[in-house]
Amino acid sequence: MTDQISEWYRRNPLYVILGVAFIARLLAALFSGGYIASDDHFLVVHIAWKWLNGDPAWLTDPNYSGHSILYPGAHFLFFKLCHAIGLTDTLVMMTLVRILHVFWSLPVIWVGYRLVETLTDRKFANLAGWLLALLWIAPNFSVRQLPEVVSSVPLLLSLAMAERIGQDRNPKRWIAAGIFLGISFTLRYQAGFCGVGAFAALLLTRRYTAALWFTVGSLIGTIPLGLADWFAFGTPYANPVRYFLYNAGAVGDYITRPWYNYLLLILGVFLPPFSFLLLIGFFKSWRKVPLMFGATIVFLAIHSAIPNKQERFIATILPELIILGVVGIYYWLRSERWKLSPRFLRGSLIAFWILNLPVMTIVLFTYNKHAQIVSLAALQHEPGVTGAILDQREKGFLAPWFYLGDAWGKSKYFVEVKNDENFQSVCNDLKLNAARPNYLIIYLDKNREQRKQQWLQYCQSLQEMKRIPPSFVDEILHKMNPKYNPSFDAVIYQIKYPTP
């Protein structure tokens, strides 16, 4: 039996890799709930839910920073379909959204494998395929609502297609490759930096006609974005212009780190010592894969020059880093000068998989923001919800109100208490009967009884309904960086008022 499996894998490695990748991503979709960064919830899911409930978020705000409305728009259409068939449970809907992302992500593995197989051999194509499938962050990131990751699929299709076209001057093929780049841009504007790099590589390799048609195709690919902005804002491409103007003025307002931060991040993500080999291989690949290298190096250089650096920003080019790194290692092993030791490569890969697979397994079952999400989702099917108070005085966070589902109504009293001033304001509303919320959620890891007694001064009674702990990974992230990763229990209380 083992021999038969080995033989089948030997003859069909790509299908095995795709099957394992699908299973890993499906597990992440089913068991890895929550969201990683605030953007992948509040700029996608939250906005789509507001549109569904008649709130024109973004569409009438002149100060909106300009994110694309196409990706949230896709979620809006999906949520609308769910409601049309009677599905309103937000946890179920988000599981289905993650499953859809499973299928969206799989072409990256197919395309990356085939390109590396063309440039090297099957052994190294297998290596690239397994890295694309099972790099410890890949399954989890692939099912998230992260534009940085979602845009990586059409981006890789574009660059891989351009590389395989080679010296062919057929305008249709170059336009097609450009269209995929344009689609990537509509999902994440920074993908345009890759287009600049690919265009420069075409000029440097004297493929001027190809550069022209590739640019034409890229512009065609952005037409949906232009039309959407024209319809929503009255001006084609209003959002990209607004986005770059906003970020030009706010370049230092977010997380700022040194220029070499992303190089260190790459070395960490791909796990030393293999990560050093992959990074060296990346820089050695430029002759063999010039367009993809040009696109990736320009993207990396621009992001390294910008002070605002967040880890997820370079997720867009992780597939390219893997492909270029593996191709570079292949030719490094065969170079006449400073040849890479096959034994050292083998040992590095063994160490990589020994470290990578356990970490990936943990990440597959990571539920980010567990207490914040489940505490709100627990109220969505409670009858007669008139409002909820979220006591966040321990550590403030953006409340993912989406998970309340249809209970999140415009005329209800939903408020976040982040400090004593907010507390007094809400208490005044309760004293004056200006608000009658019937649920209180306290997010805290100590002194809970003291906090409860404060609220009892203004409520007749508080009946504890449910206690929701943070996830295991939430606890780990909190210990690693308590400033940016709050972790606490959520306790839901039902507020009882005197009977009139």
Secondary structure, 3 states (H helix, E strand, C coil): CHHHHHHHHHHCHHHHHHHHHHHHHHHHHHHCCCCCCCHHHHHHHHHHHHHHCCCCCCCCCCCCCCCCCHHHHHHHHHHHHHHHCCCCCHHHHHHHHHHHHHHHHCHHHHHHHHHHHHHCCHHHHHHHHHHHHHCCCHHHHHCCCCHHHHCHHHHHHHHHHHHHHCCCCCHHHHHHHHHHHHHHHHHCCCHHHHHHHHHHHHHHCCCHHHHHHHHHHHHHHCHHHHHHHHHHHCCCCHHHHHHHHHHHHCCCCCCECCCCHHHHHHHHHCCCCHHHHHHHHHHHCCCCCHHHHHHHHHHHHHHHHCCECCHHHHHHHHHHHHHHHHHHHHHHHCCCCCCCCHHHHHHHHHHHHHHHHHHHHHHHCCCCCHHHHHHHHCCCCCCCCCEEEEECCCCCCCCCHHHHHHHCCCCCEEEEECCHHHHHHHHHHHHCCCCCCCEEEEEECCCHHHHHHHHHCCCCEEEEEEEECCCHHHHHHHHHCCCCCCCCEEEEEEEECCCC
